Amino acid sequence: MAQALNNIGIIGGSGMLGRAISLALLGAGARDLWLSNRSGRAAEFSAQPEVTITADNHALVEASEVVILSLPPAQMQGFTVDARGKLVISVMAGISAAQIAAATGCDRVICAMSSPAAEFGLAYSPWWPSAAVTEADRARVTAIFEACGKTDALPEEAQLAVFTALTGPVPGFVAFFAECMASYAMGQGVPEATADRAVRQLFLSAGQMLEAGPQSAAEHVQGMVDYAGTTAAGLLAMRESRIAEDIAAGLEAAVARTRQMGEG
């Protein structure tokens, strides 16, 4: 796996997401990693001999076998590099494979979604390959994103927009639910620090149980309903409310914003 992580360049490598992916790759044993940003400096990586920092995107592309584009989507306006013959991976929300190909001259394009949780090996990074992507490319992108957490190939490019809402905003939407629960407790007189600690532990344990166990989220919910205890009473009340529709509306708003970004 380590060989698949060598000779990678990340344009935007010191931004929030680029930095997280960089740290994940280095933690998995990457070598010959190039990072570019506007200043050509990144103090966090300056003492690591396996990392080259540059302000020259063209030098980065020349030195790399795989180029990861981790720029803010708005910066794709007018952005060009000659990446012909390379594998180009975009982790930019709302930017299509066709747009990447036009900006880079590359036909081996992967469009992906990841998150800053990559720094901790906890990102979920789905990806979609263009027609020219080879089996060797597929193996390589899988190794790159497995260093960041978990990953899957998607059957349709359009589905990536769903994951900008579903897994990209870490901890955004989950933190909002936690905020609502903590606010309820504080409304009942529970001290803020205690409420905050309680919901942090709840979401930590829930996430680990969901990740480690064989049951789906829906099966966990139904199991609690079938147990017919206090949690069942709360779940049944939520099922009868508009909460599911409201969550779907929030996710759809995020997906719609992603698609608008690609049109800009």
N, C-alpha and C positions, 0 to 999 in steps of 0.2 A: 504493500500500500504506500510506503514512504516514497518510493520512486515516482509514483503517480502525483505526488505533491511537490515535486521539484520543478524548477524553471517556470514558475508562475509569476505573473505581474498583475498587480491590482491598481487600476487607475481610480484614484479617490481612496487610496489605501489607508489614509489616516482619519477619514471621516468615521462617524459612529459605526456604521455597518462594515465598512472596509476594514477598520481597526479590529472589529470583533472577528471577522473571517481571518484576518492576518494572524491574530493570536491563536485561533483554533488550529490553523495550518502549522504554525510553529510548534505548538504543543504536541502535534501529531508527527513531528519530525521533518517538516518541510525544509528544503535547502534551496539556495539561489532564488530567494523571494525578492521581487522588486516591488516597491511601492512608490506611487507618484502623488504629489499634491502641488499646490500653487507655489509654496515656499521652497520646496525641495528639502525640507527639514522635518524630522519627526523624532523628538528627543527620546520618546519611549523606546524606539527601535535602534537608536544610533549606536548603542554598544553591542549590537548583535551582528557578528560577522557574516551570518547567512542572509542578511537583509541589506539591500541597496535602496537608498532613498534618492529620488530625483524629482525635478520639476519638468523633465523632458519626457512627455508621453511617447514620443517616437523612439527614444532610446530604450524605454521600457518594453515596448512592443518588439523591437529588434532582438532584445535579450531573452524574450520569453517564448515558451511553447504554448502556454495558455494565458489569455488575457481576460481578466475579470473587470467588468465595468461597474463601478460602484459610485457613480456620480449622482447628485441630486437630479431628478428627471428634467428639471428646467434647464440644466446645463447642457443637455443634448442639442439645444438650438445652436447650430453652427459647428458642433464638435465633429472632428474627423481625425482618423489615424489610418495608416495603411497596415491592416492586419491580415492581408491575404496569406493563405497557407497556415494560419494559426487557428486554434480553437478559441472562440470568443464566448464568454459567459456573461450575461447581463443579469444583475440583481436589482435593476432599476424598475420601480413600479410603473406600469402603464406604457412602457416603451416596447414596441413590437419587434419581432425578429426581422421583419422587413426594414424597419428603421435602423436597427443595428447593422444589418448587412449594407445598407446604403451609406452609413457613416464610416464603416470600417473596410469595405470591399471584401469582406469575409463571407463565405457561404456556409461555413460550419459554425452555426450559432446556437447557443443554448440560452433560452430565457428562463429565469428562475426567480423565486422569491425566497428570501431568508430573513433573519432578524438578528438584532444585537445579542440575543441569547446564544448565538454561536460561540461567543467568548467562553461560555461555560459548558459547551458541548450539548446545549439544550435546544438549539434551533430546529424547526421543521422546515426543510428546504425542498419544496416540490420544483420540478423543472420540466421543460418541454424542448425537444430537439428539432431543429430544422431537418429537411430531407437529406442534406449532405453529411450530417453527423454520422460518424462511423461507430462500429461496435467498440473499438478501442476508446473513442471519445466518450461513449456512454459509460464505460468502466471508469474512466478517469474522473468524469464529473460526479459519479457516484462516490468515489473515494474522497473527493474534495468535500462534498456535502456531508458525508458520514463523519468526517473530522469535526464538522460543526454540529452534529446531532443526528437526526433521522432525515431520510429523504425518500422520495418516490418520483418516478417519471409519470407525467400526465399524458393522456391521450389527445388533449386538445389545448392549443395555446390559450384560447379564451378563458379556460378555467383558472389560469394564473391570477386573474383579477379577483376571484373568490378568495384566494389565499392571502391577498393583501389585507383583507378584512379578517380572515379566519385565524391566521397564525403570525402575520407580520407585526401587528401592533402589540408587542410585548412590553409591559403587562397590560396596557391600555384597557381593553374591555373587561378583562378579568378583575383588574384593579377597581374598575367602576363598580362591579358587583360587590367586591369586598368593601368598598367605601359605603355602599348602601347598607350592608349588614352592620358595619361598625357604627354608622349613624343611628341605626335602630337601637343598638345596645346603649349608646350614649343618651338617647332619648329616654331610656329607662333608668337613667342615673348611673350607669356603669362609667367609671373613669376612662378618659380618652386613651391613656396608655394601655390600660387593660383590654379595652375593646380592640385597639389596634393589634396588640400582641395575639389576641385570640383569633382574629380573622387571618392574620399572617400564618399562624400555625394550621388553621383549618385548610387554607388553600394549598399550603405546602403538603400536608398529608393527603388531601384529595388528589392533587396532581400526581403524587408518587403512587397512590393506590390505583388510579386510572391507568398510569403508564405500565405498572408492573403486572397487573392482573389480566385475566383473559376476558373479563366482561367489558362490553361496550358501555358508553355513557348511558345509553337508553336502558340497558340491562341493570345498571346500578340504580337508576331511578325507579324502575319497576320493582326491583328487589326491596327497596325501602318502602314503597307503597304497599307491597304484599305483606311486609312485616307489620303494618298497621299500627305503628307507634306514633310518637310525637312528630317525627320528621314526615311521616305519611300525611298527617293532617296539614302540614305546611305545603307539601308538594301538591296535594289535591287542590288546595286553595289557589296555588299558583297556576295549576293547569286550567282552572276555571276562569282565570284572569286573562288579560291581554298581554301578559309579559312575553310569551313566545312570539307573538306578532310584532311587539315593539322591538325585541332583540333583532328579529329578521329585518325590520325597517332600518335599524341602525347599521347592520351589516350591509344592506343594500345601498345605503348612502355612501359608505366607504368604498364599495365596489364601483358605484357610479362615478365617484371622484377619481378613482384610479383610471377609468376609461377616459375621462375628460383630460387627464394629464397627458395621455398618449396622443390626444388630438391637438395639443397646444403647440 
